[in-house]
């Protein structure tokens, strides 16, 4: 579960109209109910939501325009807190277009769909850790013109493509964290097919306490070892993501897919090297 859970504040009512509202009951007697906007992912009947801690991700109800919509749970990922629902019958929302990757959009003006209409917001940076704890993947920091809208609210670019989903308020006025589109796509890939999120494994270890992303261990017979990566190599890139600190590496590892080759860039002394490595499913270290 994301380390940022302590930042949750009470959710505002979800946006009506063309968006669905997913309501999750408390998981336990002292838990919290969750209200989240639910929007289509790829097709109108597959919806994605954000489930707050303390809510039961397996027992949602779905409403659109004040009417109940039949649904069943496709899957839930406790790391990202993303829930996927299959809407059934009439009343499902229209399809929306998603951006593939939100990277490089810092300082970009977006708009959020809210009960009172579009609200302007601005991407101001990345949140990589909270309270000294590294997050499993980086979140977008968003500054809103007004109060933070409900979890799951889509943030759209100038072409009405979904860039991110509101995750939670930071507890400081109109600032919030949002899950970037690429993270939603990554989770959906595994979870919506009836499984759990399985991250790719390279077999190398870095120390979170180190300022430099230096590799301290390479497991024998791992993909990294077989490719020729050595302890003391400095990790500088995984796939399309540049790495300058441990949090960057944690974020890049989140997107690794077992069986899908990726470029891994390292520095060995002053020499740059690039390896094409195919991650496997996780192994016990």
Rosetta blueprint (number, residue, H / E / L):
1 X L
2 X L
3 X H
4 X H
5 X H
6 X H
7 X H
8 X L
9 X L
10 X L
11 X L
12 X L
13 X L
14 X L
15 X L
16 X L
17 X L
18 X L
19 X L
20 X E
21 X E
22 X E
23 X E
24 X E
25 X E
26 X E
27 X L
28 X L
29 X L
30 X L
31 X L
32 X L
33 X L
34 X E
35 X E
36 X E
37 X E
38 X E
39 X E
40 X E
41 X L
42 X L
43 X L
44 X L
45 X L
46 X E
47 X E
48 X E
49 X E
50 X E
51 X L
52 X L
53 X L
54 X L
55 X E
56 X E
57 X E
58 X E
59 X E
60 X E
61 X E
62 X E
63 X E
64 X E
65 X L
66 X L
67 X E
68 X E
69 X E
70 X E
71 X E
72 X E
73 X E
74 X E
75 X E
76 X E
77 X E
78 X L
79 X L
80 X L
81 X L
82 X E
83 X E
84 X E
85 X E
86 X E
87 X E
88 X E
89 X L
90 X L
91 X L
92 X L
93 X L
94 X L
95 X L
96 X L
97 X E
98 X E
99 X L
100 X L
101 X L
102 X L
103 X L
104 X L
105 X L
106 X L
107 X L
108 X L
109 X E
110 X E
111 X E
112 X E
113 X E
114 X E
115 X L
116 X L
117 X E
118 X E
119 X E
120 X E
121 X E
122 X E
123 X E
124 X E
125 X E
126 X E
127 X E
128 X E
129 X E
130 X E
131 X L
132 X L
133 X E
134 X E
135 X E
136 X E
137 X E
138 X E
139 X E
140 X E
141 X E
142 X E
143 X E
144 X E
145 X L
146 X L
147 X L
148 X L
149 X L
150 X L
151 X L
152 X L
153 X L
154 X E
155 X E
156 X E
157 X L
158 X L
159 X L
160 X L
161 X E
162 X E
163 X E
164 X E
165 X E
166 X E
167 X E
168 X E
169 X E
170 X L
171 X L
172 X L
173 X L
174 X L
175 X E
176 X E
177 X E
178 X E
179 X E
180 X E
181 X H
182 X H
183 X H
184 X H
185 X H
186 X H
187 X H
188 X H
189 X H
190 X H
191 X H
192 X L
193 X L
194 X L
195 X L
196 X L
197 X L
198 X L
199 X E
200 X L
201 X E
202 X L
203 X L
204 X E
205 X E
206 X E
207 X L
208 X L
209 X L
210 X L
211 X L
212 X L
213 X L
214 X E
215 X E
216 X E
217 X E
218 X E
219 X L
220 X L
221 X L
222 X L
223 X H
224 X H
225 X H
226 X H
227 X H
228 X L
229 X L
230 X L
231 X L
232 X L
233 X L
234 X E
235 X E
236 X E
237 X E
238 X E
239 X L
240 X L
241 X E
242 X E
243 X L
244 X L
245 X L
246 X H
247 X H
248 X H
249 X H
250 X H
251 X H
252 X H
253 X H
254 X H
255 X L
256 X L
257 X E
258 X L
259 X L
260 X L
261 X E
262 X E
263 X E
264 X E
265 X E
266 X E
267 X E
268 X E
269 X L
270 X L
271 X E
272 X E
273 X E
274 X E
275 X E
276 X E
277 X E
278 X E
279 X L
280 X E
281 X L
282 X L
283 X L
284 X L
285 X L
